[in-house]
Amino acid sequence: MSASVTRCPGCGSSNIVDDDLYCQAQRVCVDCGSVVSEGVLTDDWTGDTEISYSRTTAVARKPCLNLIKGLQRVKAICRILRVNSEIENHSQTYYTQAYQHEAFIRVSLQKKEVLAGCCVLVSCRLLNWPITMGTISCLLDADPVVVGAVYQEMIKILNIKAPVFIINDVMEAHSQEYKISSLHVPEELAENSRDLTKRAVALVELAADTWIVTGRHPTPIMMASIYLSWQSLKPNKHRLKLTLDKFCQMAKVNKLKPAMKRIAEMKEVLCKLGREIPWVREAVTPDNVMQQVEDILNYRFALLRRALRTHEETLQAESEASGEDSLPEEAASSQVSEHGEQHSNAPTAEECELNAGSAQRPRDGNDDPHTEPEGNTGGGESQAPAPNWGKRVLFAPPCVVHPKRRSVERPECKDVTGDEEISDSEIDSYIRTPREAREFALTQKMLSESEKT
């Protein structure tokens, strides 16, 4: 405020007083009421430094409540899995980046909960920490299909190249989820985690050689291998009589329904190889095959070759008995090399792997003997479809052994004009028999009487 003004410019009076109007000071003439001068905020220098408006109103943006809860959920999952601090930090960073992306801003709370588990999963895979998507789904109590969809969307948005895991890499971590040590169960049911993992990995490798792993979810296969390994390490009466349901209850894990089918398939393969052991005289069945698992796994390459040769000889004998030579040629061609020469009687371990795996693998193109049998090479639509070659070979992919029924395209219905000819059989179907006519008349009579009453 300027103090030089001492007289009113209107009336010339010197009776001027200071009048504070709200936050702005003024000098007013008492005699005439004129405002002599007005104070301006910037006129009076108080000694403070000038601060811009944006700096005075700037406030640090606080994270929203859902983001805070999501980060807490990520930390809780990491603590449950007992991962290191590096994975925990990576998970929280990925969750913050994904949460602030436009694809995950306006989504349901359930999807945001799944996103927290997916961030932990991708961090574990990037840092070589073995964990499966089934474990994350179990922790979140969410549908594995939803978890997989959110996971794929997240790595695409964040541009993350996560490595694909192998069952053998996560088997050790998966086996530790089963509480079957001596601290949790009786001594006759307890098993060491290392021995259990070693036997389970060998069973999974055998399952991969015989097409059981192909196209299947890994978690049920691991559960089946853990259960069979636990039974085969000490095949006593206490373990053999324990079903998968009771085993899962004892081990405090959730049972997976597909694991029962995987157990049956793995037992079937073990029985096929167990029958080829020379020193086993008794019949090998799914009930007693657990005693032979150790020998089967130790000599699985040789047993695979013997089983394939035995199956080939059986087909040869059946074809000779029926007088058909085409069937054994088709089955034997899957065991013959590309040059047309059959393997020798003493193959190497690499040749055994070829016999067990790639020799039974279907090949693309018309050179596959199992694609079109002899007599159906014409390719006409009127010919009968090719039979399922998976029924004739010893080991085949599941999609071949149990193929899905393909939908047949039905011809489109023509427009009905009413001028079409009606066959005699169709006319007969429209004419009532004498019994139907009597029953119809009786029904009409009963309805009419009920209406009158």
QUICOR-V230913 format. One record per backbone hydrogen bond with DSSP energy under -1.0 kcal/mol. NH is the residue of the N-H (numbers start at 0). CO is the residue of the C=O. Records with the same first field share a line. If there is no record, write none. Layout:
NH: CO / CO
This chain:
7: 12
11: 7
15: 13
16: 27
18: 25
20: 23
23: 20
25: 18
26: 36
27: 16
28: 33
29: 14
32: 28
35: 26
36: 26
38: 24
42: 39
55: 51
56: 52
67: 63
68: 64
69: 65
70: 66
71: 67
72: 68
73: 69
74: 70
75: 71
76: 72
77: 73
78: 74
79: 75
80: 76
82: 77
87: 83
88: 84
89: 85
90: 86
91: 87
92: 88
93: 89
94: 90
95: 91
96: 92
97: 93
98: 94
99: 95
103: 100
111: 107
112: 108
113: 109
114: 110
115: 111
116: 112
117: 113
118: 114
119: 115
120: 116
121: 117
122: 118
123: 119
124: 120
125: 121
126: 122
127: 124
128: 123
135: 131
136: 132
137: 133
138: 134
139: 135
140: 136
141: 136
146: 142
147: 143
148: 144
149: 145
150: 146
151: 147
152: 148
153: 149
154: 150
155: 151
156: 152
157: 153
159: 154
169: 165
173: 169
174: 170
175: 171
176: 173
177: 174
178: 250
179: 177
183: 180
184: 180
188: 185
189: 185
190: 179
195: 191
196: 192
197: 193
198: 194
199: 195
200: 196
201: 197
202: 198
203: 199
204: 200
205: 201
206: 202
207: 203
208: 204
209: 205
210: 207
211: 206
215: 212
221: 217
222: 218
223: 219
224: 220
225: 221
226: 222
227: 223
228: 224
229: 225
230: 226
231: 227
232: 228
235: 233
239: 235
240: 236
241: 238
246: 242
247: 243
248: 244
249: 245
250: 246
252: 247
258: 255
259: 256
261: 257
262: 258
263: 259
264: 260
265: 261
266: 262
267: 263
268: 264
269: 265
270: 266
271: 267
272: 268
273: 269
274: 270
275: 272
276: 273
279: 276
288: 284
291: 288
295: 291
296: 292
297: 293
298: 294
302: 298
303: 299
304: 300
305: 301
306: 302
307: 303
308: 304
309: 305
310: 306
311: 307
312: 308
313: 309
314: 310
315: 311
316: 312
317: 313
318: 314
319: 315
320: 316
321: 317
322: 318
323: 318
328: 324
329: 325
330: 326
331: 327
332: 328
334: 331
335: 332
336: 340
339: 336
351: 347
352: 348
353: 349
354: 350
355: 351
356: 352
358: 353
359: 356
370: 367
375: 372
390: 387
391: 388
392: 388
399: 396
400: 396
401: 397
426: 422
427: 423
428: 424
430: 426
436: 432
437: 433
438: 434
439: 435
440: 436
441: 437
442: 438
443: 439
444: 440
445: 441
446: 442
447: 443
448: 444
449: 445
450: 446
451: 447
452: 448
